[in-house]
Amino acid sequence: MESKAGFVAVLGRPNAGKSTFLNTLLGERLALISHKANATRKRMNLVVMIEETQIVFVDTPGIHKQEKLLNQYMLKEAMKAMQDCDFLLFLAPASDKIDFYIDFLESAKGKPHFLLLTKIDCVSKEKLFQKIKEYEKFQDSYQALIPISCKDIKSLEYVAKELAKIMPKNPYYYDPEILSPNSTKEIVKEMIRESCFENLSDELPYESDVVINVYKEKATLDYIKASIIVQKESQKAMVIGKEGKTLKRIGKNARERIEQFVRKKVYLEILVKVVSSWSKDKESLKKIGYNFED
């Protein structure tokens, strides 16, 4: 059987369930998940094989418009994925107004896509039926309207199988055995960021980022030295916490997740560094890994 392969951008407003959808489908926690919106900042490629078809899902930052330099980068990442990929998935929580989808249609410019109604377990059957009726007004715009719940793996597998049918004939882009072509360092960074989102309150996770300074792989133990970047001394104190307890908790949670991913022991050292106004300065953002030149 001839192989097929294609890139599928996963798009939607912040906190629409994009990363949860992908992690559940993969059966592996690679994309950053948080109940806080705008957790994803950079694109991540995740590979799913459906028989002889390779689907490369591109997880993207939530589509939103803000003036901050970092937010502009995130929007650019989503828009570039929309342009580069063969097909799009737009995820819309069933409780959302249709305005987000209308905005998406203007940006998608006729690109083929599935409209996925997410979080259907959070609304009544009556409200779900009503929402489907609202979206059916746009049936000439989408290839399929599919209600899904990330608690129901069969609904996600159905989406993947429907995508496999329409992927173009191509050789595989990546080794079929891997889950992501992103580097281990990139994935580890996201795992530490996820731990920050879980253990830091309010706006602090948005004011911070993570840099992997050293990553040494050995047969039985990986050594990782990372820095959590914040903008103020007061934020540094909050990340460290009383008697260093908050930083220890961040490190412990991240280390356990990394060990599960690399399947061996990990020595993880995390420092906290202050870089004033890093999220508003292009040079600082470049040093952290956000390339504005692509």
C-alpha positions in Angstrom: 0.0 0.0 0.0 1.3 3.5 -0.9 2.2 5.7 2.0 0.4 8.9 2.7 1.6 11.8 4.9 0.5 15.3 5.7 0.7 18.2 8.2 -2.5 19.2 10.1 -2.5 22.4 12.2 -4.5 22.3 15.4 -6.0 25.7 15.9 -8.5 27.5 18.2 -8.8 30.1 20.9 -6.7 29.8 24.0 -7.8 26.9 26.3 -10.0 25.3 23.6 -8.5 21.9 24.4 -5.9 21.6 21.6 -3.1 20.1 23.7 -5.4 17.8 25.6 -6.8 16.6 22.3 -3.3 15.7 21.0 -1.9 14.2 24.2 -5.0 12.0 24.6 -4.7 10.9 21.0 -1.0 10.1 21.4 -1.4 8.4 24.8 1.6 10.5 25.9 1.8 13.8 27.7 4.0 15.9 25.4 2.1 19.1 24.7 1.8 21.5 27.6 -1.6 21.3 29.3 -2.9 23.9 31.7 -6.3 25.1 32.8 -4.8 28.6 32.3 -5.2 30.0 28.9 -2.3 30.8 26.5 0.0 28.1 28.0 1.3 27.0 24.6 3.8 29.5 23.1 5.5 27.6 20.3 4.5 25.1 17.7 5.1 21.4 18.5 4.9 18.6 15.9 3.3 15.4 17.1 3.2 12.2 14.9 0.3 9.8 14.7 0.3 6.7 12.5 -3.0 5.4 11.1 -2.0 2.2 9.3 0.1 3.4 6.3 -0.7 7.1 6.9 1.4 9.5 8.9 -0.4 12.5 10.3 1.9 15.2 11.7 -0.3 17.3 14.0 1.1 20.8 14.7 0.0 22.1 18.1 -0.2 25.9 18.1 -0.6 28.8 20.5 -4.2 29.9 20.9 -5.4 32.4 18.3 -5.7 35.8 20.0 -4.7 39.4 19.3 -2.7 41.4 21.9 0.0 44.1 21.7 2.7 42.4 23.8 5.7 41.3 21.8 5.5 37.7 23.1 1.8 37.5 22.2 2.6 38.8 18.7 5.1 36.0 18.3 2.5 33.4 19.5 0.0 34.7 17.0 2.6 34.6 14.2 3.3 30.9 15.1 -0.4 30.1 14.8 -0.8 32.0 11.5 2.3 30.4 10.0 1.1 26.9 10.9 -2.2 27.8 9.2 -0.4 28.7 6.0 2.1 25.8 6.0 -0.1 22.8 6.7 -2.1 20.7 4.3 -5.2 20.7 6.5 -6.6 22.4 9.5 -8.5 21.4 12.6 -10.4 24.2 14.4 -11.4 23.3 17.9 -14.4 25.2 19.4 -15.7 24.5 22.9 -19.4 23.7 22.7 -20.1 26.5 25.1 -18.4 29.2 23.0 -20.1 31.8 20.8 -19.6 31.2 17.1 -17.7 34.5 16.8 -14.3 32.7 17.2 -15.1 30.5 14.3 -16.1 33.4 12.1 -12.8 35.1 12.9 -11.0 31.9 12.0 -12.7 31.6 8.7 -11.4 35.1 7.7 -7.9 34.0 8.6 -8.1 30.5 7.0 -8.9 32.0 3.6 -10.7 28.9 2.3 -8.2 26.3 3.6 -9.8 22.9 4.1 -10.6 22.0 7.7 -12.7 20.0 10.1 -14.6 21.9 12.8 -14.4 20.0 16.1 -16.8 20.9 18.8 -14.9 20.2 22.0 -15.8 19.8 25.7 -19.3 18.4 24.8 -19.5 16.7 28.1 -19.6 20.2 29.7 -23.0 21.1 28.1 -26.4 19.6 28.0 -27.6 17.6 25.0 -30.1 20.4 24.2 -27.4 23.0 24.2 -25.1 20.8 22.1 -27.9 20.3 19.5 -28.5 24.0 19.4 -24.8 24.8 18.9 -24.6 22.2 16.1 -27.5 24.0 14.4 -25.7 27.3 14.6 -22.6 25.9 13.0 -24.5 24.2 10.3 -25.1 27.6 8.7 -21.4 27.4 7.7 -21.5 23.9 6.3 -20.1 25.1 3.0 -17.0 26.2 4.8 -15.9 23.0 6.6 -15.3 19.5 5.4 -16.9 18.0 8.5 -18.4 19.1 11.8 -17.5 16.6 14.6 -18.4 16.8 18.3 -15.7 15.3 20.5 -14.8 14.8 24.1 -11.3 14.2 25.2 -12.8 11.8 27.8 -13.9 9.6 24.9 -10.9 8.3 23.0 -13.1 6.8 20.3 -14.3 10.2 19.2 -10.7 11.3 18.8 -9.7 8.2 16.9 -12.6 8.8 14.6 -11.2 12.3 13.8 -7.7 10.8 13.1 -9.2 8.1 10.8 -11.2 10.7 8.9 -8.0 12.7 8.4 -6.1 9.7 7.3 -8.5 9.3 4.4 -7.7 12.7 3.0 -4.0 12.9 3.5 -2.0 13.3 0.3 0.2 10.5 -1.1 3.7 11.2 0.2 6.7 9.4 1.8 6.8 9.7 5.6 8.2 13.0 6.8 9.5 11.4 10.0 10.4 8.0 11.5 7.1 6.2 12.1 8.4 5.1 15.5 8.8 8.6 17.0 6.0 10.6 18.7 7.6 14.0 18.0 10.4 15.3 15.8 10.9 18.2 18.3 14.2 17.8 20.2 14.2 16.3 23.7 15.4 19.7 25.0 12.3 21.4 23.6 10.0 18.8 25.1 11.8 18.9 28.5 11.5 22.7 28.5 7.7 22.4 28.0 7.5 19.9 30.9 9.2 22.3 33.2 7.0 25.1 32.0 3.9 22.9 32.7 5.1 22.4 36.2 5.4 26.1 36.6 1.8 26.6 35.5 0.7 23.9 38.0 2.6 25.3 41.0 2.6 29.1 40.5 -0.5 31.2 40.9 -2.1 34.2 39.1 -0.1 35.8 36.3 3.3 34.5 37.4 3.5 31.7 34.8 2.8 34.2 32.0 5.7 36.4 33.3 8.1 33.4 33.3 9.8 31.1 30.8 12.4 28.3 30.9 15.8 27.9 29.3 17.7 24.6 29.2 21.3 25.5 29.8 22.8 22.0 29.9 21.5 18.7 28.8 23.9 15.7 29.1 22.5 12.3 28.1 24.2 9.2 29.7 23.3 5.6 29.7 21.5 5.5 33.0 21.2 9.1 34.1 20.4 12.4 32.2 21.8 15.6 33.7 19.7 18.7 33.1 20.5 22.3 34.2 17.6 24.7 33.6 16.8 28.3 34.4 13.4 29.7 35.1 13.4 33.3 33.7 11.3 36.0 35.5 11.1 39.7 35.1 11.4 41.0 38.8 13.2 40.1 42.0 9.8 39.8 43.7 8.8 37.2 41.2 12.1 35.3 41.8 11.2 35.1 45.5 7.8 33.8 44.7 9.1 31.1 42.4 11.6 30.0 45.1 9.1 30.1 47.9 9.5 29.9 51.6 12.5 27.8 52.4 12.7 26.9 48.7 9.6 24.8 48.9 7.9 26.1 45.7 11.0 25.6 43.5 11.5 22.1 45.0 7.9 21.2 44.1 8.3 22.6 40.6 11.5 20.6 40.2 10.1 17.4 41.6 7.0 17.4 39.4 9.0 18.2 36.3 11.7 15.6 37.0 9.1 12.8 37.5 7.4 13.7 34.2 10.8 13.9 32.4 11.9 10.5 33.8 8.6 9.0 32.5 9.3 10.5 29.1 13.0 9.5 28.7 12.5 6.3 30.6 15.5 6.6 32.9 16.6 8.6 36.0 17.2 12.3 35.7 19.2 14.8 37.7 17.4 18.1 37.3 18.9 21.4 38.6 16.8 24.5 38.3 17.9 28.0 39.0 15.8 31.2 38.9 17.1 34.2 36.9 15.8 37.7 36.6 15.8 39.3 33.1 14.1 42.6 33.3 11.1 43.0 30.9 12.3 39.9 28.9 8.8 39.4 27.3 8.9 42.9 25.8 12.4 42.9 24.5 13.1 41.2 21.1 16.8 40.4 21.9 15.9 38.8 25.2 13.1 36.8 23.5 15.6 35.6 20.9 18.0 34.4 23.6 15.2 32.4 25.2 14.4 30.8 21.8 11.7 32.9 20.1 13.0 33.5 16.6 11.2 36.5 15.0 13.0 36.1 11.7 11.3 32.9 10.5 
